[in-house]
Amino acid sequence: MVTLRSWLPEDRPLLDAFNTPAMTAHLVAPESTAELEQRHLRYLKEDLPGRMLVILDGSEPVGSIGYWEIRDGGEVVWETGWGVFPQHQGRGLAGLALQELIAVVRADGRHGEIHAYPAVDNEPSNALCRRAGFSLRTTTSFPFRGEELLSNDWVLVL
């Protein structure tokens, strides 16, 4: 059973576990220690729209998923992103976590859409978007960590 919980101060080591070449293969490159620390502090903020959550299988952290506001044209919408540690991949945990997250953002009611932007070559994340009911809107290139990242724009109307 998958549950989601808020990011806690003691979750900082999870960012180190995510910051490997295997886990960042579709995200350009691993981040510096300073970038990870900034990310951790941002995840702990409670005054921002959206939040980062830890994916739990029982009591074991197996990944993270989050949502935050972005501007899509003239409209503010949610964006989501996730990661599951390699030893836990292939068991459907990301899909279960995404369904939980969709329920959270629907209940929030603040925005009418949620987007996901997996890299075009990230087959598992693109397949997850399709299975979760997202529609492929377009393929787009945008700057990410100093490089251009070619991503699919998947959207789910809430």
C-alpha positions as CSV (number, residue, x, y, z in Angstrom):
1,M,0.0,0.0,0.0
2,V,1.3,3.4,-1.0
3,T,0.8,6.5,1.1
4,L,2.1,10.1,0.8
5,R,3.4,12.3,3.6
6,S,4.8,15.7,3.7
7,W,8.5,16.3,3.3
8,L,10.3,16.5,6.7
9,P,13.6,17.9,7.8
10,E,15.0,14.4,8.3
11,D,14.3,13.6,4.6
12,R,17.4,15.4,3.4
13,P,19.3,12.1,2.7
14,L,16.6,11.1,0.2
15,L,17.8,13.9,-2.1
16,D,21.3,12.4,-2.0
17,A,19.9,9.0,-2.9
18,F,18.0,10.6,-5.9
19,N,21.2,12.5,-7.0
20,T,22.8,9.6,-8.9
21,P,23.5,9.3,-12.6
22,A,20.8,6.6,-12.9
23,M,18.2,8.8,-11.2
24,T,19.1,12.0,-13.1
25,A,19.6,10.4,-16.5
26,H,16.5,12.1,-17.9
27,L,17.2,15.4,-16.0
28,V,20.5,16.5,-17.5
29,A,22.9,15.7,-14.6
30,P,23.2,15.4,-10.8
31,E,23.0,18.5,-8.7
32,S,25.7,20.0,-6.5
33,T,25.5,19.8,-2.7
34,A,24.5,23.4,-2.5
35,E,21.7,22.9,-5.0
36,L,20.4,19.9,-3.1
37,E,20.4,21.9,0.1
38,Q,18.4,24.7,-1.5
39,R,16.0,22.1,-2.9
40,H,15.6,20.6,0.6
41,L,14.8,24.0,2.1
42,R,12.3,24.8,-0.6
43,Y,10.6,21.4,0.0
44,L,10.2,22.3,3.7
45,K,8.4,25.6,3.1
46,E,4.8,25.5,4.0
47,D,3.8,28.9,2.6
48,L,4.1,28.0,-1.1
49,P,1.3,26.7,-3.3
50,G,1.9,22.9,-3.7
51,R,4.3,20.7,-1.9
52,M,6.7,17.9,-2.1
53,L,5.7,14.5,-0.7
54,V,7.5,11.3,0.2
55,I,6.1,8.1,-1.3
56,L,5.9,5.4,1.4
57,D,5.5,1.7,0.8
58,G,4.3,0.8,4.3
59,S,6.8,2.8,6.4
60,E,9.6,2.7,3.9
61,P,10.4,5.8,1.8
62,V,10.5,4.6,-1.9
63,G,10.5,7.9,-3.7
64,S,8.9,11.4,-3.9
65,I,6.2,13.2,-5.8
66,G,5.2,16.8,-5.7
67,Y,3.1,19.5,-7.2
68,W,3.7,23.2,-7.7
69,E,2.3,26.2,-9.6
70,I,3.5,27.2,-13.1
71,R,2.2,29.6,-15.7
72,D,0.9,27.9,-18.9
73,G,0.2,30.7,-21.3
74,G,-1.9,33.2,-19.3
75,E,-3.2,30.6,-16.9
76,V,-1.8,29.2,-13.6
77,V,-1.8,25.4,-13.4
78,W,-0.2,22.7,-11.4
79,E,2.9,20.8,-12.5
80,T,3.9,17.5,-11.1
81,G,7.0,15.4,-11.0
82,W,8.1,12.2,-9.3
83,G,10.9,9.7,-8.8
84,V,11.0,6.2,-7.4
85,F,14.3,4.6,-6.3
86,P,15.6,2.0,-8.7
87,Q,15.2,-0.9,-6.3
88,H,11.4,-0.1,-6.0
89,Q,10.7,0.6,-9.7
90,G,8.5,-1.7,-11.8
91,R,6.1,-2.4,-9.0
92,G,3.5,0.2,-9.8
93,L,4.3,2.5,-6.9
94,A,4.7,5.6,-9.0
95,G,1.3,5.0,-10.5
96,L,-0.3,4.6,-7.1
97,A,1.4,7.7,-5.8
98,L,0.3,9.7,-8.9
99,Q,-3.3,8.7,-8.3
100,E,-3.1,9.8,-4.7
101,L,-1.6,13.1,-5.8
102,I,-4.3,13.7,-8.4
103,A,-6.9,13.2,-5.6
104,V,-5.1,15.8,-3.5
105,V,-5.0,18.5,-6.3
106,R,-8.6,17.8,-7.3
107,A,-9.7,18.3,-3.7
108,D,-7.6,21.5,-3.5
109,G,-9.8,22.9,-6.4
110,R,-7.4,25.8,-7.0
111,H,-6.5,25.0,-10.6
112,G,-8.2,23.2,-13.5
113,E,-5.2,21.3,-14.9
114,I,-2.1,19.5,-13.8
115,H,0.9,19.0,-16.2
116,A,3.8,16.6,-16.3
117,Y,6.9,17.2,-18.4
118,P,8.9,13.9,-18.7
119,A,11.8,13.9,-21.1
120,V,10.8,12.4,-24.4
121,D,13.1,9.5,-23.9
122,N,11.8,8.7,-20.4
123,E,9.6,5.9,-21.5
124,P,8.4,4.8,-18.0
125,S,7.3,8.3,-17.0
126,N,5.6,8.9,-20.4
127,A,3.8,5.6,-20.1
128,L,2.7,6.5,-16.5
129,C,1.2,9.8,-17.7
130,R,-0.8,7.9,-20.4
131,R,-2.0,5.3,-17.9
132,A,-3.0,8.0,-15.4
133,G,-5.3,9.6,-18.0
134,F,-3.1,12.5,-19.0
135,S,-3.3,13.7,-22.7
136,L,-0.2,14.5,-24.6
137,R,-0.5,18.2,-25.6
138,T,2.9,18.8,-27.3
139,T,6.6,18.3,-27.2
140,T,8.6,21.3,-26.0
141,S,12.2,22.3,-25.3
142,F,13.0,24.4,-22.3
143,P,16.1,25.4,-20.3
144,F,16.8,23.1,-17.4
145,R,20.0,23.1,-15.3
146,G,21.9,25.0,-18.0
147,E,20.9,22.8,-21.0
148,E,17.9,22.4,-23.2
149,L,15.6,19.6,-22.2
150,L,13.2,18.1,-24.8
151,S,10.1,17.1,-22.9
152,N,6.5,16.0,-23.5
153,D,3.8,18.2,-22.1
154,W,1.2,15.9,-20.6
155,V,-2.0,17.5,-19.2
156,L,-4.8,16.2,-17.1
157,V,-8.0,18.3,-16.8
158,L,-9.0,18.2,-13.1
